[in-house]
């Protein structure tokens, strides 16, 4: 099934992953509507934007009406923000997702795609690499509790109402346009501003997956006959964040001809200490595989930040 000419709605389409998804959908010829609280620089000016609070059901229902497919990406994605404001996290992540599912059911949407989080697998995974059968631990943080609740509602709407949907657990997504609060843009911005800088902790490992590969998986999900979840989206490569920081630093040193050093505070982190994706299932059911290597993805991301200084120059 192709998406050319199909009416597709993307919640959170002004954001990091959402804007890359919108770009790809437009390239494929889809008729795209974005639902978000405001238009960002990430969106082309001619994309139809519906300014909508997803915690308001009537607004969501009106926005979804007439669309054939829905990608639901709108959420409070920063775990620290969720810890600081649990009420906001619940309303945006849980109530918002319930509203999208109910409105999609009401409007007979052909398929809903939801993005969940691989950090649900816990701070210390029971085994590595992590497949979809690994137990989840949704009670460690407010963010994880909201994601766990959203997955339960996805299962509920599919089992009880037969709403066609698919949901994914995303490992550590990175790429151009990501906000500076996340690890890779944090390192890039600090390395561009200073020769010596501090980072939180050197010990965690992550499975970094490039945003364009994630977009490819989401689109394969909506095009396929497969329903349900979860499906892991990850590269299948584990790397310590300190090693990843060195790759970033080396790229910037090469471009700017200077020496840069990161020092680690070894403070406690919010989130897992290890993440490594077993992506066997998504390869089998969707035929998806990551295409962008970490080294190539880092080059593209660093280069984008250097070309878009306005995204970070006013940050402290």
URURWO-V826652 format. One record per backbone hydrogen bond with DSSP energy under -0.5 kcal/mol. NH is the residue of the N-H (numbers start at 1). CO is the residue of the C=O. Records with the same first field share a line. If there is no record, write none. Layout:
# URURWO-V826652
NH->CO / CO
This chain:
# URURWO-V826652
5->29
6->3
8->6 / 31
9->69
10->33
11->71
12->35
13->10 / 35
15->12
19->15
20->16
21->17
22->18
23->19
24->20
25->21
26->22
27->23
28->24
29->26
30->25
31->6
32->30
33->8
34->48
35->10
36->34 / 50
43->40
47->44
48->32
50->34
51->49
52->36 / 50
54->52
56->53
57->55
60->56
61->57
62->58
63->59
64->60
65->61
67->64
68->7
69->7
70->111
71->9
72->70 / 113
73->11 / 71
77->75
79->77
82->78
83->79
84->80
85->81
89->85
90->86
91->87
92->88
93->89
94->89 / 90
95->90
96->91
97->93
98->94
99->95
100->96
101->97
102->98
103->99
104->100
105->101
106->102
107->103
108->105
109->104
110->68
111->68
112->164
113->70
114->166
115->72
116->114 / 168
118->170
120->117
121->118
122->119
130->276
131->129
134->131
137->120
140->137
145->141
146->142
147->143
148->144
149->145
150->146
151->147
152->148
153->149
154->150
155->151
156->152
157->153
158->154
159->155
160->156
161->156 / 157
162->158
163->157
166->112
167->228
168->114
169->231
170->116 / 168
171->233
172->207
173->171
174->209
178->175
182->179
186->182
187->183
188->184
189->185
190->186
191->187
192->188
193->189
194->190
197->261
199->263
205->273
206->239
208->206
209->172
211->174
213->210
214->210
215->211
216->212
217->213
218->214
219->215
220->216
221->217
222->218
223->219
224->220
228->165
231->167
233->169
234->232
239->206
241->204
242->202
244->240
245->241
246->242
247->243
248->244
249->245
250->246
251->247
252->248
253->249
254->250
255->251
256->252
257->253
258->253
261->195
263->197
265->199
267->200
271->269
273->123
274->123
278->130
279->277
283->279
284->280
285->281
286->282
287->282 / 283
288->282
293->291
297->293
298->294
299->295
300->296
301->297
302->298
303->299
304->300
305->301
306->302
307->303
308->304 / 305
311->308
312->309
313->309
315->312
